[in-house]
Amino acid sequence: MSAIHLEPSDALLIIDMQVDFLPGGALGVASGHEVVAPINHLIALFREQGLPIYASRDWHPQDHCSFADQGGPWPPHCVAGTPGAEFSAELALPDDAIVVSKADTAPVDAYSAFAGTGLAGQLRARGVGRVTVCGLATDYCVLNTVTDALEEGFDAIIVPEAMRAVDVKPGDGTRAMDRMVARGAVPVRLGEVGMMALSVA
């Protein structure tokens, strides 16, 4: 079993761990709550090394184009300033985490944390060359974020146990994972504290 060790050029990118995406939320992902513990483990690893932590969030206006009332595919969710848009209370997000708000204008949707946020420039300015991506949901915002990260020239690590899929169509999550790996993302599983071991999956 090989190991991936964190380097000064690493950053953690947590995707959309918001109340509305957790079970019971407006657009809850089945078993989404199960990723909180592994993400908190990742947060601890990155904090231990003094590495930057970014957390993306949907931050929609009330008339966002993704909402069914506006002809979009989803029920209203993550409306800016509402309880559903808040990060999970169980998420151990440090005070110095950098919050990345996306899809915050009515006519533009964004599944990727890189879309219209300036994230790529922020990462480069901090000397980041590799991102570890986790969160919700595998087949939408995680997939698009990882794809964009790779297109922007960053290396990408994905942590399957720290993400879950919507699976609108059965198998969407598995297909998304396959697509990310095919594009060059490296899947890992959490190992002993201080390291991550390459997944055999």
N, C-alpha and C positions, 0 to 999 in steps of 0.2 A: 504494500500500500504506500503510494507516494504521498508526500506532504506539500502543502502550499503554505509558505510562511509569509506573513504580512511584511510589507516593505514601506519605506517612507512615502512612496508614490501611490499607495493604496487609499481608497475611500470607500465608505459604506453608503449605499443608496437604498433607502427604505421607501417602498412604494405604497402610498395611499392606505396606510393603516388607520382608517377613519371609522367612526362609529357606524355610519350608514353602510359600510361594506362588511361589517361583522354580523354574525347571526342575530336576527331580530331587527336589523337596520333596514332602511328603505330599499337597499339593493344588496342585501346580505349574501355573502359568499359562504356556501356550506362548509362547515369546519374551519372557517376563517380564523376563529379564535385559537385554533391549535398552533398557529404560526407565531403567536406572541412570545412564547417561551424561547423558541430557537432564535427569534430576532433579538430578544433581550440578551441572549448568549453572545450573539454577534456584536451587539452594542458594547458589551463588556470587553470583548476582545479588542475592538478598535479603540475604545477609550484607554485601555491598558497601554496601548502603543502610541497614544496621543495622535491618532489619525482622525481626519475629518469625517463627520457623519452628516449626511443629507437626508431629509425626509420630504418626499413630495406629497401633495394633497390636491384633490379636486377642490376648486374654490369657485363654484358656479353662481352666477346670478339667478334670480328666480325664474327667468324666462330663457334659460339656456337651451340651445338648439338640440341637445341630446335628450331632452325630456319629451315624453310622449305627447304632452299638450302642444308642443312645438313641432310635432312630426318626427321626433327622434325615437330611438329604440328603447329608452330606459324610463322608469318612473323617476320623478324628481328625487334628487339625492345630493348630498354634500353642498347644500346652498350656503354660501359664505356667511359666516357668523352664527349659524344655527348649531344646536347640539350635535346633529348628525354629521357635521363637517369636522368636528373635533377629533383629534387623535385619540385612539383607545387609551383609557385611563390606566390600563395595565402595561402599556408600552413604556419602557424605561428610557424615554427620550431625554438626553441630557440638555441642559439649558443652553449650551453653546451649539446645539445642532442647527444646521442651516435649513430653513423651511423653504421649499420650492412650490409656489402656487401655480397651478396650471388650469387651462380652460376657464379663465376668469372673465371672459367677455361673452355676451350672449350668442353671437353668430359663429363662434369658432370653437370646435371641440378639439381635445388633445388627449390621446391615450398615453403619449410619451412624456416623461419628465423633462425631456429636452425640447419639446415643441413650444417655441415662443417664450421660453423662460430664461434664456441666456446661460443655462446650466453648463454647457460645454465650455464656454469662456471662463466661467467661475472655476471649473475644475482645472483647466489649463493654467490659470493664474496661480493656483495653489500647487502646481507641479504634479497633479494627479495623472497617472498613466493607466491605472487599472481600477475598475469599480467592481465591488461585490454587490449584487442586486438581489433583493428579497422583497416580500410583501404580497399585495393583492392588486389585480388578480393575474394569475399566470398567463392566461390566454388573451389578455387585453393590455393593461397598462404595463405589466412586467415585460411581456413580449415586445411591445413597441419601444419601451425604454431600452431594453437590451439591444434590440436591432439598431436603434439610433446611436447608442454608445459605440457599437462596433463600427458603424458608418462614420462616426466622428473620429475614429482612430484610437479609441480606448480599448484596452483588453477588458474582458468581462468574465466575471465569475458568477455563477448562479447557484443558489442553494435550494434544491427542491423541497427539503423538509421545512423551509421557511417561506413557502408560497403555496397558494391554493388557487384552483381554477373555478371560473363560473360554470363552464361546461354547458353552455346553451345547447350545443350538440354534444352528445356523449363522445368523449375522447378528445375534445378541444384542448384540454390541458396537456395531454400527452403529445398531441401534434404540435402544440406551441413549444413544448420542451424540445422536441426533435428539431424544430426549425431553429431555435436558438443555438443548439449544439452544432447543427449543420453550418450555421453562419460563423462559428468560431468560439462561442461561449463555452466555458469550462465548468461542468457541473461538479460540485463538491458536496460532501456531507460534513457535518460538524464532528470534529475529533476531540482530542483532549484539549483542555484549556490551554490557550496560547498558540494553537495551530488548527488548521483545517486539513482533513485528509481527502484525497481525491475519491470521488464516488466510483464504485464499481458498476453502477447502473448504466 
